[in-house]
Amino acid sequence: MINGIKAVNRSLRWGMVGGGGTSQIGYIHRSAAQRDGNFTLLAGAFDIDAERGRAFGEALGLDPARCYADYATMFAAEAARPDGIEAVSVATPNNTHFAICRAALQAGLHVVCEKPLCFTTEEADELEQLCAETQKIIGVTYGYAGHQLIQQAREMIAAGLLGEIRIVNMQFAHGFHHQAVELQSESTRWRVDPRFVGPGYVLGDLATHPLFIAETLLPQHKLKRLLCSRQSFVQSRAPLEDNAFVMMEYDNGAVGTLWASAVNCGSMHGQKIRVVGERASLEWWDEQPNQLRYEVQGEPVQILERGMGYLHASAREDDRIGGGHAEGLFEAWANLYRRFALAMDATDRGDHAFLRDFWYPDVHAGLQGVRWVEQCVRSADAGAVWVTC
């Protein structure tokens, strides 16, 4: 089933904070948000250098008057316009997320924010409360969850094909930072500086991605407690970790493990999730995102392919080009932006029935990620002890 129909019957007026000309993640946001016509970029505060940001916005085709020096000026000016933006994406260093998200909500805007949403549970609680008060949403870009076969796995688990869930094995372990690459790379340097990223490096930057995928696949399973051990193999990164192991226990008796690393030499990406039930297992690897392994004990392995008619209908809703054609990160992000658009539109219309059964990485998912990182750091720094979730 190829779905070329717009998610909503309008294009949301959209702006960006950060994501300028040298930003890899900014390019991904723009490509994903505008892929299906659900968002139209009209304004931006793209760069800490105002002149450079304005030049970049003009190069994108924006009105120079709507290329702003900073986010506060943009929010005030756009609020005064009859055609002002309705939503904004935040693609700035981590230490700025909380202030920008709070200001955007207070300005009456929907928000799409890079993860982590903020640094502390208290900040995340405040943002969740603001979402409720302003009747606006925050979407968090756990982009890998937008791959179509994640939805297929979610439906298969919900249908009971795996039986009672016993084990969840997660990892995101690449090798590109096995040495102090931050000494030569400005884009990496801030990621290993606690002033910009908070209490953890790979725990927040990498681990929260497979953690959210697990939450998507197993929405009824809640964490009870965890134990974390973290290491700084490149010593200049201490106290931030570049490797971490986490053991987890769920409320149904299942157990989980998560390995996050930036020093897994030779690994390109290394993000995988395996869910083991009493009857069967599912496994997905983001380097081969169009395939889902379904393994029933005693039977041949089944490889489920994206875009095929045998998949659940909800796993085919985001299909743009049919089975057999490779899809990747841009499509996965576009799928999430499609969900953000649907959630924003339904929120504006007060369609609570739709929102009740609709999933996307929302402000609560962002809060959960922040809380999990806090608990991991607390466990590791206390000598790898069990802590309650």
C-alpha positions in Angstrom: 0.0 0.0 0.0 1.6 3.3 -1.1 0.3 6.2 0.8 0.8 9.6 -0.9 -2.0 11.4 0.9 -1.1 14.2 3.2 -1.6 13.5 6.8 -3.6 16.6 7.5 -5.6 18.9 5.2 -3.3 21.8 5.7 0.4 22.6 6.0 1.5 23.7 9.4 3.4 27.0 9.4 6.7 26.0 10.8 10.0 27.6 12.1 13.3 26.4 13.3 15.7 27.3 16.1 19.2 26.1 15.2 19.9 23.7 12.4 21.9 26.1 10.3 24.1 25.5 7.3 26.8 23.4 9.0 24.2 21.3 11.0 23.7 17.8 9.9 20.7 17.3 12.1 19.1 20.6 10.8 19.2 19.2 7.3 17.5 16.0 8.4 14.8 18.0 10.2 14.0 20.1 7.1 14.1 17.1 4.8 11.8 15.1 7.0 9.3 17.8 7.9 8.7 19.0 4.4 8.8 15.6 2.6 5.0 15.1 2.7 3.9 18.7 2.6 2.7 18.6 6.2 5.0 21.5 7.2 6.0 24.7 5.4 9.2 26.4 6.6 8.5 30.2 7.0 10.9 31.4 9.7 14.1 30.6 11.6 16.7 31.6 14.1 19.2 29.3 12.5 22.6 30.3 13.9 24.2 31.9 16.9 25.8 34.2 14.4 22.8 36.4 13.3 24.3 37.5 10.0 25.2 33.9 9.0 21.8 32.7 10.1 20.0 35.3 8.0 22.1 34.5 5.0 21.4 30.8 5.4 17.6 31.5 5.7 17.6 33.6 2.6 19.4 30.8 0.7 16.6 28.5 1.7 14.1 31.0 0.2 12.8 32.5 3.3 11.7 36.1 3.7 14.8 38.0 5.1 12.5 39.7 7.6 11.6 36.3 9.1 15.2 35.2 9.6 15.8 36.2 13.2 18.8 36.8 15.4 17.5 34.7 18.3 14.5 32.5 19.3 12.9 35.1 21.7 12.8 37.7 18.9 11.3 35.1 16.5 8.6 33.9 18.9 7.5 37.5 19.7 7.6 38.7 16.1 5.8 35.6 14.7 3.1 35.8 17.4 2.3 39.3 16.1 1.8 38.2 12.6 -1.6 36.8 11.3 0.4 34.2 9.4 2.9 33.5 12.2 4.3 30.1 12.7 2.3 27.4 14.5 5.1 25.0 15.3 8.9 25.1 15.8 11.7 22.6 15.8 14.6 22.9 18.2 17.9 21.7 16.8 20.4 23.3 19.2 22.9 22.0 21.8 21.3 20.1 24.7 21.8 22.7 27.4 19.4 25.1 25.5 16.5 22.7 25.0 14.6 23.4 28.2 14.6 27.2 27.9 13.6 27.2 24.2 10.9 24.6 24.6 9.4 26.5 27.6 9.4 29.8 25.7 7.9 28.1 22.6 5.0 26.6 24.6 4.4 29.9 26.4 4.3 31.6 22.9 1.5 29.2 21.9 3.6 27.0 19.6 3.8 23.2 19.1 7.4 22.0 19.5 9.6 19.3 18.0 12.7 18.9 20.1 16.0 17.1 19.8 16.7 14.7 22.6 17.4 14.9 25.4 14.4 17.1 26.1 16.2 18.7 29.0 18.7 17.8 31.8 16.5 17.1 34.9 13.3 15.4 35.7 12.1 18.6 37.3 12.5 20.5 34.1 10.8 17.7 32.1 7.9 17.7 34.6 7.5 21.5 34.1 7.4 21.0 30.3 4.8 18.2 30.6 2.7 20.5 32.8 3.1 23.4 30.3 1.9 21.1 27.4 -1.3 20.4 29.4 -1.8 24.0 30.3 -1.2 25.4 26.8 -2.8 22.5 24.9 0.2 22.2 22.7 2.4 19.2 22.1 6.1 18.5 22.3 7.4 15.8 20.0 10.9 14.3 20.6 12.9 13.1 17.7 13.7 9.5 18.5 14.0 9.2 14.8 14.7 5.5 14.5 11.3 4.7 15.9 9.8 6.0 12.6 11.0 3.0 10.7 8.0 1.1 9.4 8.9 -2.4 10.8 9.0 -1.0 14.4 5.3 -0.6 14.0 5.0 -4.2 12.6 6.9 -5.5 15.6 4.7 -3.5 18.0 1.6 -5.1 16.4 3.0 -8.6 16.5 3.9 -8.3 20.2 0.4 -6.9 21.0 -1.2 -9.8 19.1 0.6 -12.2 21.4 2.8 -13.9 18.8 5.8 -13.9 21.1 3.8 -15.0 24.2 4.9 -13.6 27.6 7.9 -11.3 27.1 11.0 -12.5 29.0 14.0 -10.6 27.7 14.7 -7.3 26.0 18.2 -6.9 24.6 19.1 -3.4 23.4 22.3 -1.8 22.1 23.6 1.3 20.3 27.3 0.8 20.1 29.4 2.4 17.4 33.2 2.9 17.2 33.7 6.3 15.7 34.7 8.0 19.0 37.3 5.3 20.0 39.8 8.1 20.2 39.6 11.7 21.3 38.1 12.9 18.0 36.6 15.9 19.8 40.0 17.5 19.8 39.6 18.0 16.0 35.8 18.1 15.7 33.8 21.1 17.0 30.5 19.2 16.4 31.7 16.4 18.7 33.4 18.6 21.3 30.3 19.9 22.9 28.8 16.4 23.1 31.4 15.4 25.6 31.2 18.5 27.7 28.9 18.3 30.7 28.1 22.0 30.5 26.3 21.3 27.2 25.1 17.7 27.5 24.4 17.2 31.2 25.3 14.2 33.3 25.9 11.6 30.6 27.3 11.2 27.1 26.4 7.9 25.4 23.6 7.3 28.0 21.7 10.3 26.7 23.0 10.6 23.1 22.8 6.9 22.2 21.1 4.7 24.7 17.8 6.6 24.8 17.1 5.7 21.2 16.8 1.9 21.7 15.2 2.5 25.1 12.4 4.4 23.4 12.0 1.7 20.7 11.6 -0.8 23.5 9.0 1.4 25.1 7.2 1.6 21.7 7.2 -2.1 21.3 6.2 -2.8 24.9 4.0 0.0 26.0 2.4 -2.0 28.8 5.8 -3.0 30.3 7.1 -0.6 32.9 10.6 -0.6 34.4 10.9 -1.4 38.1 14.7 -0.9 38.7 18.0 -0.8 37.0 21.8 -1.1 37.5 24.3 0.8 35.5 28.1 0.6 35.1 29.7 3.3 33.0 33.3 3.9 31.8 35.4 6.7 30.3 37.9 4.8 28.2 39.0 8.1 26.6 40.1 9.6 29.9 39.7 13.2 28.8 35.9 12.6 28.7 35.5 11.9 32.4 33.2 12.3 34.2 31.1 11.6 31.1 31.0 8.0 29.9 31.8 6.7 26.4 30.7 3.2 27.3 27.9 1.9 29.6 26.1 -1.3 30.5 22.6 -1.2 32.0 20.6 -4.1 33.5 16.9 -3.6 33.9 13.9 -5.4 35.5 10.3 -4.9 34.3 7.1 -5.1 36.2 6.0 -8.3 34.5 9.2 -10.2 35.5 11.0 -9.6 32.2 14.6 -8.5 32.2 16.5 -6.1 29.9 20.0 -5.2 29.0 21.4 -2.2 27.2 24.9 -1.6 25.9 25.7 2.0 24.8 29.1 2.8 23.4 31.1 5.1 21.2 34.3 3.0 21.4 33.0 -0.2 19.8 35.9 -0.3 17.3 34.8 -1.3 13.8 31.1 -1.0 14.3 29.3 1.4 11.9 26.2 2.0 14.0 25.4 -1.0 16.1 21.9 -0.2 17.1 19.9 -3.4 17.6 16.9 -4.6 19.6 15.9 -8.2 20.3 12.6 -9.0 22.1 12.4 -12.6 23.4 9.1 -14.1 24.4 8.1 -17.6 25.7 7.3 -18.8 22.1 9.3 -16.6 19.7 11.6 -13.6 19.2 11.8 -10.5 17.1 15.0 -8.7 16.1 15.6 -5.4 14.3 18.9 -3.8 13.3 19.0 -0.2 12.1 21.7 -0.9 9.5 19.2 -3.2 7.8 16.0 -1.3 8.7 13.8 -2.8 6.0 14.0 -6.3 7.5 12.5 -7.7 10.7 13.6 -11.2 11.9 10.8 -13.4 13.3 12.2 -16.5 15.0 9.8 -19.2 16.2 11.5 -22.0 18.2 11.8 -25.1 16.0 10.8 -23.3 12.8 12.9 -21.6 10.0 13.7 -18.0 10.5 11.3 -15.6 8.8 12.6 -12.3 7.4 9.7 -9.8 7.1 10.3 -7.1 4.5 9.1 -3.5 4.6 6.2 -2.6 2.3 4.8 -6.1 1.8 1.1 -6.9 1.8 1.5 -9.5 4.6 2.4 -6.8 7.1 -0.1 -5.2 9.5 -2.0 -2.3 8.0 -0.6 0.1 10.5 2.9 -0.9 9.4 2.1 0.1 5.8 0.5 3.5 6.4 3.8 5.3 6.0 4.8 3.4 2.8 5.8 5.9 0.0 7.5 3.7 -2.6 6.5 0.1 -2.1 8.4 -3.0 -1.1 11.8 -3.8 -2.6 13.0 -0.2 -2.6 15.4 0.7 0.2 14.1 3.2 2.7 16.3 4.8 5.4 16.8 7.5 7.9 15.1 10.3 6.0 11.9 8.3 5.6 11.9 7.2 9.2 12.2 10.9 10.3 9.5 11.9 7.9 7.2 9.2 9.4 7.7 10.8 12.8 7.1 14.3 11.4 3.9 12.9 9.9 2.9 11.7 13.3 3.8 15.0 14.9 1.6 16.8 12.3 -1.3 14.5 13.0 -0.9 15.0 16.8 -0.7 18.8 16.4 -3.7 19.0 14.2 -5.8 16.7 16.5 -4.7 18.7 19.5 -5.7 22.0 17.9 -9.1 20.5 17.0 -9.6 19.0 20.4 -9.9 15.5 19.0 -9.1 13.6 22.2 -10.5 10.3 21.0 -7.9 10.3 18.2 -5.0 11.2 20.5 -6.0 8.6 23.1 -5.0 5.7 20.7 -2.3 7.5 18.8 1.4 7.1 19.6 4.4 9.3 18.9 7.5 10.3 21.0 5.8 12.9 23.1 6.8 15.0 26.1 6.2 12.1 28.4 8.6 10.0 26.4 11.1 12.8 26.7 10.6 12.9 30.4 11.1 9.1 30.7 14.4 9.4 28.8 15.6 12.2 31.1 14.6 10.2 34.2 16.3 7.0 33.0 19.6 8.8 32.3 19.4 10.4 35.8 18.9 6.9 37.4 21.7 5.4 35.3 24.1 8.0 36.5 23.0 7.7 40.1 23.4 3.9 39.9 26.8 4.1 38.3 28.2 6.8 40.5 27.1 4.9 43.6 29.2 1.9 42.5 26.8 0.1 40.1 24.0 -0.5 42.5 20.3 -1.3 41.8 18.1 1.8 41.9 14.3 2.0 41.7 12.8 3.5 38.5 
